[in-house]
Amino acid sequence: MKRLSIPLGIIASLVLILFSGWLGYATGERTMSFSLALPSCKQATPTATVRTVRVTLGDVRQVLTVPGDVTPAQTENLYFSAAGRLVEVNVQAGDQVTVGQTLASIDPNPLKLALAQAQADDAAKQDALDQAKQSSPPDSTAVKQAEAAALASQIALKPGGG
């Protein structure tokens, strides 16, 4: 069986090669003979339309429109030391800003009220400390508590404090 399959494979390969060669020859011969018989049927080359204009001196401007998003090279997140109601915005998205430039403003009235309350609290704590020191005999525990309360009220008045 093995001896019979090898010659059949060789014969089938030879038939396939001969058929391919004949097919290529027949197709090529027909095309050549057709073009040789009718030389006037060759494809015409399209001619480009020529437009002439007078040369003038001027600027060349080219506009390129491309879809997409423009993203900045650098962005920064903003953090504020105080919360409040935004009353004014001095810049728009995409504006270039400089160091120290005011970008936005918040309503100062709540902050002014909080400052006045902290100042009043500090004054009250200082008075309590003075009274604790002037009491006779001074109670060391009461004086230490009044000193701690006065120190806390002074820290709350400092920027970035309370």
Backbone as JSON Lines, residues from 0, in Angstrom:
{"i":0,"aa":"M","n":[0.82,-1.19,0.0],"ca":[0.0,0.0,0.0],"c":[0.85,1.24,0.0]}
{"i":1,"aa":"K","n":[1.96,1.15,0.79],"ca":[2.83,2.31,0.87],"c":[3.53,2.54,-0.46]}
{"i":2,"aa":"R","n":[3.88,1.49,-1.16],"ca":[4.56,1.63,-2.43],"c":[3.66,2.25,-3.48]}
{"i":3,"aa":"L","n":[2.39,2.03,-3.39],"ca":[1.45,2.55,-4.37],"c":[1.15,4.04,-4.12]}
{"i":4,"aa":"S","n":[1.14,4.48,-2.86],"ca":[0.78,5.86,-2.55],"c":[1.87,6.86,-2.96]}
{"i":5,"aa":"I","n":[3.13,6.47,-2.93],"ca":[4.21,7.4,-3.31],"c":[4.13,7.72,-4.8]}
{"i":6,"aa":"P","n":[4.03,6.76,-5.72],"ca":[3.92,7.12,-7.14],"c":[2.64,7.9,-7.45]}
{"i":7,"aa":"L","n":[1.54,7.63,-6.76],"ca":[0.32,8.38,-7.0],"c":[0.49,9.84,-6.56]}
{"i":8,"aa":"G","n":[1.19,10.06,-5.47],"ca":[1.43,11.42,-5.0],"c":[2.31,12.19,-5.98]}
{"i":9,"aa":"I","n":[3.33,11.51,-6.52],"ca":[4.21,12.16,-7.49],"c":[3.46,12.48,-8.77]}
{"i":10,"aa":"I","n":[2.64,11.58,-9.23],"ca":[1.87,11.79,-10.45],"c":[0.88,12.95,-10.24]}
{"i":11,"aa":"A","n":[0.21,12.99,-9.08],"ca":[-0.76,14.06,-8.82],"c":[-0.06,15.42,-8.75]}
{"i":12,"aa":"S","n":[1.14,15.46,-8.17],"ca":[1.91,16.71,-8.1],"c":[2.31,17.18,-9.49]}
{"i":13,"aa":"L","n":[2.76,16.27,-10.33],"ca":[3.16,16.62,-11.69],"c":[1.97,17.14,-12.49]}
{"i":14,"aa":"V","n":[0.81,16.51,-12.34],"ca":[-0.38,16.95,-13.06],"c":[-0.77,18.36,-12.6]}
{"i":15,"aa":"L","n":[-0.68,18.61,-11.32],"ca":[-1.01,19.92,-10.78],"c":[-0.03,21.0,-11.29]}
{"i":16,"aa":"I","n":[1.24,20.69,-11.34],"ca":[2.24,21.64,-11.84],"c":[2.01,21.91,-13.32]}
{"i":17,"aa":"L","n":[1.76,20.89,-14.1],"ca":[1.52,21.07,-15.53],"c":[0.25,21.89,-15.78]}
{"i":18,"aa":"F","n":[-0.8,21.62,-15.01],"ca":[-2.04,22.38,-15.18],"c":[-1.83,23.85,-14.84]}
{"i":19,"aa":"S","n":[-1.09,24.13,-13.76],"ca":[-0.81,25.53,-13.38],"c":[-0.01,26.24,-14.46]}
{"i":20,"aa":"G","n":[0.98,25.57,-15.0],"ca":[1.78,26.16,-16.07],"c":[0.94,26.45,-17.31]}
{"i":21,"aa":"W","n":[0.13,25.51,-17.69],"ca":[-0.72,25.72,-18.87],"c":[-1.69,26.88,-18.66]}
{"i":22,"aa":"L","n":[-2.28,26.97,-17.42],"ca":[-3.22,28.03,-17.12],"c":[-2.52,29.4,-17.19]}
{"i":23,"aa":"G","n":[-1.31,29.5,-16.65],"ca":[-0.56,30.75,-16.72],"c":[-0.21,31.12,-18.15]}
{"i":24,"aa":"Y","n":[0.19,30.16,-18.92],"ca":[0.56,30.4,-20.31],"c":[-0.66,30.83,-21.11]}
{"i":25,"aa":"A","n":[-1.78,30.17,-20.91],"ca":[-2.99,30.49,-21.68],"c":[-3.49,31.88,-21.32]}
{"i":26,"aa":"T","n":[-3.46,32.24,-20.06],"ca":[-3.93,33.56,-19.64],"c":[-3.0,34.64,-20.15]}
{"i":27,"aa":"G","n":[-1.72,34.46,-20.06],"ca":[-0.75,35.44,-20.54],"c":[-0.78,35.59,-22.04]}
{"i":28,"aa":"E","n":[-0.97,34.51,-22.77],"ca":[-0.99,34.58,-24.23],"c":[-2.21,35.34,-24.72]}
{"i":29,"aa":"R","n":[-3.36,35.11,-24.1],"ca":[-4.57,35.8,-24.5],"c":[-4.44,37.31,-24.28]}
{"i":30,"aa":"T","n":[-3.88,37.71,-23.17],"ca":[-3.75,39.12,-22.87],"c":[-2.8,39.77,-23.85]}
{"i":31,"aa":"M","n":[-1.68,39.12,-24.16],"ca":[-0.72,39.7,-25.09],"c":[-1.29,39.78,-26.49]}
{"i":32,"aa":"S","n":[-1.93,38.74,-26.92],"ca":[-2.45,38.75,-28.27],"c":[-3.57,39.78,-28.41]}
{"i":33,"aa":"F","n":[-4.36,39.98,-27.33],"ca":[-5.43,40.96,-27.39],"c":[-4.84,42.37,-27.49]}
{"i":34,"aa":"S","n":[-3.83,42.67,-26.7],"ca":[-3.27,44.02,-26.73],"c":[-2.48,44.25,-28.02]}
{"i":35,"aa":"L","n":[-1.89,43.19,-28.59],"ca":[-1.17,43.38,-29.84],"c":[-2.13,43.56,-31.01]}
{"i":36,"aa":"A","n":[-3.28,42.9,-30.96],"ca":[-4.23,42.99,-32.06],"c":[-4.93,44.35,-32.07]}
{"i":37,"aa":"L","n":[-5.18,44.94,-30.92],"ca":[-5.88,46.22,-30.84],"c":[-5.03,47.24,-30.06]}
{"i":38,"aa":"P","n":[-4.02,47.79,-30.66],"ca":[-3.16,48.72,-29.93],"c":[-3.88,50.02,-29.58]}
{"i":39,"aa":"S","n":[-4.96,50.36,-30.28],"ca":[-5.67,51.61,-30.0],"c":[-6.55,51.5,-28.76]}
{"i":40,"aa":"C","n":[-6.71,50.3,-28.19],"ca":[-7.57,50.11,-27.03],"c":[-6.82,50.27,-25.71]}
{"i":41,"aa":"K","n":[-5.6,50.77,-25.75],"ca":[-4.84,50.94,-24.51],"c":[-5.54,51.99,-23.64]}
{"i":42,"aa":"Q","n":[-5.34,51.88,-22.34],"ca":[-5.96,52.81,-21.39],"c":[-5.41,54.21,-21.6]}
{"i":43,"aa":"A","n":[-6.31,55.17,-21.63],"ca":[-5.88,56.55,-21.77],"c":[-5.44,57.08,-20.42]}
{"i":44,"aa":"T","n":[-4.36,57.87,-20.41],"ca":[-3.86,58.47,-19.17],"c":[-4.67,59.73,-18.9]}
{"i":45,"aa":"P","n":[-5.27,59.84,-17.71],"ca":[-6.04,61.05,-17.42],"c":[-5.12,62.27,-17.31]}
{"i":46,"aa":"T","n":[-5.57,63.36,-17.86],"ca":[-4.76,64.58,-17.81],"c":[-5.26,65.44,-16.65]}
{"i":47,"aa":"A","n":[-4.33,66.03,-15.95],"ca":[-4.67,66.88,-14.81],"c":[-5.06,68.26,-15.32]}
{"i":48,"aa":"T","n":[-6.04,68.88,-14.66],"ca":[-6.42,70.23,-15.03],"c":[-5.38,71.19,-14.46]}
{"i":49,"aa":"V","n":[-4.98,72.13,-15.27],"ca":[-3.95,73.08,-14.88],"c":[-4.61,74.42,-14.62]}
{"i":50,"aa":"R","n":[-4.29,75.02,-13.46],"ca":[-4.83,76.31,-13.09],"c":[-3.68,77.26,-12.86]}
{"i":51,"aa":"T","n":[-3.72,78.39,-13.5],"ca":[-2.64,79.36,-13.32],"c":[-3.19,80.59,-12.61]}
{"i":52,"aa":"V","n":[-2.35,81.18,-11.76],"ca":[-2.73,82.39,-11.04],"c":[-1.54,83.34,-11.07]}
{"i":53,"aa":"R","n":[-1.83,84.62,-10.89],"ca":[-0.78,85.63,-10.86],"c":[-0.09,85.58,-9.5]}
{"i":54,"aa":"V","n":[1.2,85.68,-9.48],"ca":[1.99,85.63,-8.26],"c":[1.92,86.98,-7.57]}
{"i":55,"aa":"T","n":[1.6,86.95,-6.26],"ca":[1.58,88.17,-5.47],"c":[2.34,87.93,-4.17]}
{"i":56,"aa":"L","n":[2.77,89.02,-3.55],"ca":[3.48,88.94,-2.29],"c":[2.46,88.92,-1.16]}
{"i":57,"aa":"G","n":[2.61,87.99,-0.2],"ca":[1.66,87.91,0.91],"c":[2.05,86.82,1.88]}
{"i":58,"aa":"D","n":[1.26,86.68,2.89],"ca":[1.49,85.66,3.91],"c":[0.79,84.37,3.51]}
{"i":59,"aa":"V","n":[1.43,83.27,3.81],"ca":[0.84,81.96,3.58],"c":[0.28,81.49,4.91]}
{"i":60,"aa":"R","n":[-0.98,81.15,4.94],"ca":[-1.61,80.71,6.17],"c":[-2.27,79.38,5.92]}
{"i":61,"aa":"Q","n":[-1.97,78.44,6.78],"ca":[-2.56,77.12,6.65],"c":[-3.28,76.81,7.96]}
{"i":62,"aa":"V","n":[-4.53,76.41,7.85],"ca":[-5.33,76.09,9.02],"c":[-5.53,74.59,9.05]}
{"i":63,"aa":"L","n":[-5.26,74.0,10.2],"ca":[-5.43,72.56,10.36],"c":[-6.47,72.34,11.46]}
{"i":64,"aa":"T","n":[-7.56,71.71,11.11],"ca":[-8.62,71.42,12.08],"c":[-8.57,69.95,12.42]}
{"i":65,"aa":"V","n":[-8.36,69.65,13.7],"ca":[-8.23,68.27,14.14],"c":[-9.18,68.05,15.32]}
{"i":66,"aa":"P","n":[-9.99,67.01,15.3],"ca":[-10.86,66.76,16.45],"c":[-10.05,66.24,17.62]}
{"i":67,"aa":"G","n":[-10.49,66.58,18.82],"ca":[-9.8,66.09,20.01],"c":[-9.88,67.08,21.14]}
{"i":68,"aa":"D","n":[-9.26,66.74,22.25],"ca":[-9.25,67.59,23.43],"c":[-7.86,68.18,23.62]}
{"i":69,"aa":"V","n":[-7.83,69.43,24.03],"ca":[-6.57,70.09,24.35],"c":[-6.36,69.95,25.85]}
{"i":70,"aa":"T","n":[-5.24,69.38,26.23],"ca":[-4.94,69.21,27.65],"c":[-3.7,70.03,27.98]}
{"i":71,"aa":"P","n":[-3.71,70.67,29.15],"ca":[-2.55,71.49,29.52],"c":[-1.35,70.62,29.87]}
{"i":72,"aa":"A","n":[-0.17,71.21,29.73],"ca":[1.05,70.48,30.05],"c":[1.18,70.3,31.56]}
{"i":73,"aa":"Q","n":[0.63,71.23,32.32],"ca":[0.74,71.16,33.77],"c":[-0.56,71.67,34.4]}
{"i":74,"aa":"T","n":[-1.07,70.96,35.39],"ca":[-2.26,71.38,36.1],"c":[-1.97,71.35,37.59]}
{"i":75,"aa":"E","n":[-2.7,72.12,38.34],"ca":[-2.54,72.16,39.79],"c":[-3.9,72.09,40.45]}
{"i":76,"aa":"N","n":[-3.98,71.39,41.56],"ca":[-5.19,71.37,42.37],"c":[-5.11,72.52,43.37]}
{"i":77,"aa":"L","n":[-6.23,73.13,43.65],"ca":[-6.27,74.26,44.57],"c":[-6.76,73.81,45.93]}
{"i":78,"aa":"Y","n":[-6.08,74.28,46.96],"ca":[-6.46,73.98,48.33],"c":[-6.57,75.3,49.07]}
{"i":79,"aa":"F","n":[-7.62,75.47,49.85],"ca":[-7.86,76.71,50.57],"c":[-7.77,76.45,52.07]}
{"i":80,"aa":"S","n":[-7.28,77.45,52.8],"ca":[-7.15,77.3,54.25],"c":[-8.46,77.56,54.97]}
{"i":81,"aa":"A","n":[-9.41,78.18,54.31],"ca":[-10.7,78.47,54.94],"c":[-11.82,78.12,53.97]}
{"i":82,"aa":"A","n":[-12.92,77.65,54.55],"ca":[-14.09,77.34,53.73],"c":[-14.98,78.57,53.69]}
{"i":83,"aa":"G","n":[-15.79,78.67,52.68],"ca":[-16.7,79.8,52.58],"c":[-17.45,79.79,51.29]}
{"i":84,"aa":"R","n":[-18.32,80.79,51.14],"ca":[-19.13,80.93,49.93],"c":[-18.34,81.71,48.9]}
{"i":85,"aa":"L","n":[-18.19,81.16,47.71],"ca":[-17.44,81.79,46.62],"c":[-18.24,82.97,46.08]}
{"i":86,"aa":"V","n":[-17.62,84.17,46.08],"ca":[-18.33,85.36,45.6],"c":[-17.73,85.92,44.33]}
{"i":87,"aa":"E","n":[-16.49,85.55,43.99],"ca":[-15.86,86.12,42.8],"c":[-14.82,85.14,42.25]}
{"i":88,"aa":"V","n":[-14.82,84.96,40.93],"ca":[-13.82,84.15,40.25],"c":[-13.13,85.05,39.24]}
{"i":89,"aa":"N","n":[-11.81,85.17,39.34],"ca":[-11.06,86.11,38.52],"c":[-10.4,85.46,37.3]}
{"i":90,"aa":"V","n":[-10.47,84.15,37.16],"ca":[-9.85,83.46,36.02],"c":[-10.86,82.49,35.42]}
{"i":91,"aa":"Q","n":[-10.54,82.06,34.2],"ca":[-11.37,81.07,33.52],"c":[-10.5,79.85,33.25]}
{"i":92,"aa":"A","n":[-11.14,78.73,32.96],"ca":[-10.42,77.51,32.64],"c":[-9.53,77.75,31.44]}
{"i":93,"aa":"G","n":[-8.27,77.37,31.57],"ca":[-7.32,77.53,30.47],"c":[-6.47,78.79,30.57]}
{"i":94,"aa":"D","n":[-6.82,79.73,31.48],"ca":[-6.03,80.94,31.64],"c":[-4.68,80.6,32.27]}
{"i":95,"aa":"Q","n":[-3.68,81.37,31.89],"ca":[-2.37,81.21,32.5],"c":[-2.31,82.15,33.7]}
{"i":96,"aa":"V","n":[-1.84,81.64,34.84],"ca":[-1.82,82.42,36.07],"c":[-0.38,82.57,36.55]}
{"i":97,"aa":"T","n":[-0.19,83.57,37.41],"ca":[1.14,83.83,37.97],"c":[1.11,83.65,39.48]}
{"i":98,"aa":"V","n":[2.27,83.56,40.07],"ca":[2.38,83.39,41.51],"c":[1.85,84.63,42.2]}
{"i":99,"aa":"G","n":[1.01,84.45,43.19],"ca":[0.46,85.57,43.95],"c":[-0.81,86.16,43.36]}
{"i":100,"aa":"Q","n":[-1.22,85.71,42.19],"ca":[-2.43,86.25,41.56],"c":[-3.66,85.73,42.3]}
{"i":101,"aa":"T","n":[-4.63,86.63,42.56],"ca":[-5.88,86.24,43.21],"c":[-6.76,85.53,42.19]}
{"i":102,"aa":"L","n":[-7.06,84.26,42.45],"ca":[-7.86,83.46,41.52],"c":[-9.35,83.56,41.84]}
{"i":103,"aa":"A","n":[-9.68,83.6,43.13],"ca":[-11.08,83.65,43.54],"c":[-11.16,84.28,44.92]}
{"i":104,"aa":"S","n":[-12.36,84.75,45.26],"ca":[-12.58,85.36,46.58],"c":[-13.8,84.72,47.22]}
{"i":105,"aa":"I","n":[-13.73,84.55,48.54],"ca":[-14.88,84.04,49.28],"c":[-15.46,85.16,50.11]}
{"i":106,"aa":"D","n":[-16.67,84.96,50.58],"ca":[-17.37,85.95,51.4],"c":[-16.62,86.11,52.72]}
{"i":107,"aa":"P","n":[-16.1,87.32,53.04],"ca":[-15.29,87.5,54.25],"c":[-16.11,87.65,55.53]}
{"i":108,"aa":"N","n":[-17.41,87.91,55.45],"ca":[-18.22,88.18,56.64],"c":[-18.21,87.05,57.67]}
{"i":109,"aa":"P","n":[-18.39,85.79,57.3],"ca":[-18.33,84.72,58.31],"c":[-16.95,84.64,58.97]}
{"i":110,"aa":"L","n":[-15.89,84.91,58.2],"ca":[-14.55,84.86,58.77],"c":[-14.32,86.02,59.74]}
{"i":111,"aa":"K","n":[-14.86,87.19,59.4],"ca":[-14.74,88.34,60.31],"c":[-15.48,88.04,61.62]}
{"i":112,"aa":"L","n":[-16.65,87.42,61.51],"ca":[-17.43,87.06,62.71],"c":[-16.67,86.04,63.56]}
{"i":113,"aa":"A","n":[-16.08,85.03,62.91],"ca":[-15.32,84.02,63.65],"c":[-14.11,84.65,64.33]}
{"i":114,"aa":"L","n":[-13.45,85.62,63.68],"ca":[-12.32,86.32,64.28],"c":[-12.75,87.12,65.5]}
{"i":115,"aa":"A","n":[-13.87,87.82,65.39],"ca":[-14.38,88.61,66.52],"c":[-14.73,87.7,67.7]}
{"i":116,"aa":"Q","n":[-15.32,86.52,67.4],"ca":[-15.65,85.57,68.47],"c":[-14.39,85.03,69.13]}
{"i":117,"aa":"A","n":[-13.36,84.73,68.32],"ca":[-12.1,84.21,68.88],"c":[-11.42,85.28,69.72]}
{"i":118,"aa":"Q","n":[-11.48,86.54,69.3],"ca":[-10.88,87.62,70.08],"c":[-11.63,87.81,71.4]}
{"i":119,"aa":"A","n":[-12.95,87.73,71.36],"ca":[-13.74,87.86,72.58],"c":[-13.46,86.69,73.52]}
{"i":120,"aa":"D","n":[-13.33,85.48,72.97],"ca":[-13.02,84.3,73.78],"c":[-11.64,84.45,74.42]}
{"i":121,"aa":"D","n":[-10.67,84.97,73.65],"ca":[-9.33,85.19,74.2],"c":[-9.35,86.2,75.33]}
{"i":122,"aa":"A","n":[-10.1,87.27,75.16],"ca":[-10.19,88.29,76.21],"c":[-10.83,87.7,77.47]}
{"i":123,"aa":"A","n":[-11.86,86.88,77.3],"ca":[-12.51,86.25,78.45],"c":[-11.56,85.29,79.16]}
{"i":124,"aa":"K","n":[-10.78,84.53,78.41],"ca":[-9.83,83.57,79.0],"c":[-8.72,84.32,79.75]}
{"i":125,"aa":"Q","n":[-8.27,85.43,79.18],"ca":[-7.24,86.22,79.85],"c":[-7.79,86.8,81.16]}
{"i":126,"aa":"D","n":[-9.03,87.28,81.16],"ca":[-9.65,87.79,82.39],"c":[-9.78,86.69,83.43]}
{"i":127,"aa":"A","n":[-10.17,85.5,83.0],"ca":[-10.3,84.38,83.93],"c":[-8.94,84.03,84.53]}
{"i":128,"aa":"L","n":[-7.88,84.1,83.71],"ca":[-6.53,83.82,84.2],"c":[-6.11,84.86,85.24]}
{"i":129,"aa":"D","n":[-6.38,86.14,84.92],"ca":[-6.03,87.21,85.87],"c":[-6.78,87.03,87.19]}
{"i":130,"aa":"Q","n":[-8.05,86.68,87.14],"ca":[-8.84,86.49,88.37],"c":[-8.32,85.3,89.17]}
{"i":131,"aa":"A","n":[-7.92,84.22,88.44],"ca":[-7.4,83.04,89.14],"c":[-6.09,83.37,89.85]}
{"i":132,"aa":"K","n":[-5.26,84.21,89.26],"ca":[-3.99,84.59,89.87],"c":[-4.2,85.52,91.06]}
{"i":133,"aa":"Q","n":[-5.26,86.36,91.01],"ca":[-5.48,87.37,92.05],"c":[-6.29,86.82,93.22]}
{"i":134,"aa":"S","n":[-6.85,85.65,93.1],"ca":[-7.64,85.12,94.21],"c":[-6.7,84.8,95.38]}
{"i":135,"aa":"S","n":[-7.23,84.95,96.6],"ca":[-6.37,84.67,97.73],"c":[-6.98,83.53,98.53]}
{"i":136,"aa":"P","n":[-6.3,82.58,98.84],"ca":[-5.01,82.17,98.29],"c":[-5.22,81.61,96.89]}
{"i":137,"aa":"P","n":[-4.26,81.83,95.91],"ca":[-4.43,81.31,94.54],"c":[-4.44,79.78,94.53]}
{"i":138,"aa":"D","n":[-5.42,79.24,93.84],"ca":[-5.52,77.77,93.68],"c":[-4.65,77.38,92.49]}
{"i":139,"aa":"S","n":[-3.62,76.59,92.72],"ca":[-2.67,76.26,91.64],"c":[-3.35,75.48,90.51]}
{"i":140,"aa":"T","n":[-4.3,74.64,90.82],"ca":[-5.01,73.88,89.78],"c":[-5.85,74.81,88.92]}
{"i":141,"aa":"A","n":[-6.54,75.74,89.55],"ca":[-7.38,76.69,88.79],"c":[-6.52,77.6,87.93]}
{"i":142,"aa":"V","n":[-5.35,78.01,88.44],"ca":[-4.44,78.87,87.67],"c":[-3.92,78.1,86.46]}
{"i":143,"aa":"K","n":[-3.52,76.85,86.65],"ca":[-2.99,76.05,85.53],"c":[-4.07,75.82,84.47]}
{"i":144,"aa":"Q","n":[-5.31,75.57,84.88],"ca":[-6.41,75.39,83.92],"c":[-6.69,76.69,83.16]}
{"i":145,"aa":"A","n":[-6.63,77.82,83.85],"ca":[-6.87,79.12,83.2],"c":[-5.73,79.45,82.24]}
{"i":146,"aa":"E","n":[-4.48,79.11,82.61],"ca":[-3.34,79.34,81.72],"c":[-3.49,78.49,80.45]}
{"i":147,"aa":"A","n":[-3.9,77.23,80.6],"ca":[-4.08,76.34,79.44],"c":[-5.19,76.87,78.53]}
{"i":148,"aa":"A","n":[-6.27,77.33,79.1],"ca":[-7.38,77.86,78.3],"c":[-6.95,79.14,77.58]}
{"i":149,"aa":"A","n":[-6.18,80.02,78.26],"ca":[-5.71,81.25,77.64],"c":[-4.74,80.94,76.5]}
{"i":150,"aa":"L","n":[-3.85,79.98,76.71],"ca":[-2.9,79.59,75.66],"c":[-3.64,79.02,74.45]}
{"i":151,"aa":"A","n":[-4.67,78.22,74.67],"ca":[-5.46,77.65,73.57],"c":[-6.18,78.75,72.79]}
{"i":152,"aa":"S","n":[-6.67,79.76,73.49],"ca":[-7.38,80.84,72.8],"c":[-6.4,81.7,71.99]}
{"i":153,"aa":"Q","n":[-5.16,81.86,72.48],"ca":[-4.15,82.62,71.72],"c":[-3.72,81.85,70.47]}
{"i":154,"aa":"I","n":[-3.6,80.54,70.58],"ca":[-3.23,79.7,69.42],"c":[-4.34,79.77,68.37]}
{"i":155,"aa":"A","n":[-5.59,79.79,68.82],"ca":[-6.71,79.85,67.87],"c":[-6.72,81.17,67.1]}
{"i":156,"aa":"L","n":[-6.14,82.21,67.66],"ca":[-6.1,83.52,66.97],"c":[-5.01,83.59,65.91]}
{"i":157,"aa":"K","n":[-3.97,82.77,66.02],"ca":[-2.87,82.81,65.06],"c":[-3.31,82.26,63.71]}
{"i":158,"aa":"P","n":[-2.76,82.78,62.6],"ca":[-3.1,82.21,61.28],"c":[-2.74,80.73,61.21]}
{"i":159,"aa":"G","n":[-3.66,79.94,60.78],"ca":[-3.45,78.5,60.7],"c":[-3.65,77.82,62.02]}
{"i":160,"aa":"G","n":[-4.04,78.57,63.06],"ca":[-4.27,78.02,64.4],"c":[-5.57,77.26,64.44]}
{"i":161,"aa":"G","n":[-6.41,77.36,65.38],"ca":[-7.66,76.65,65.59],"c":[-8.39,76.32,64.42]}
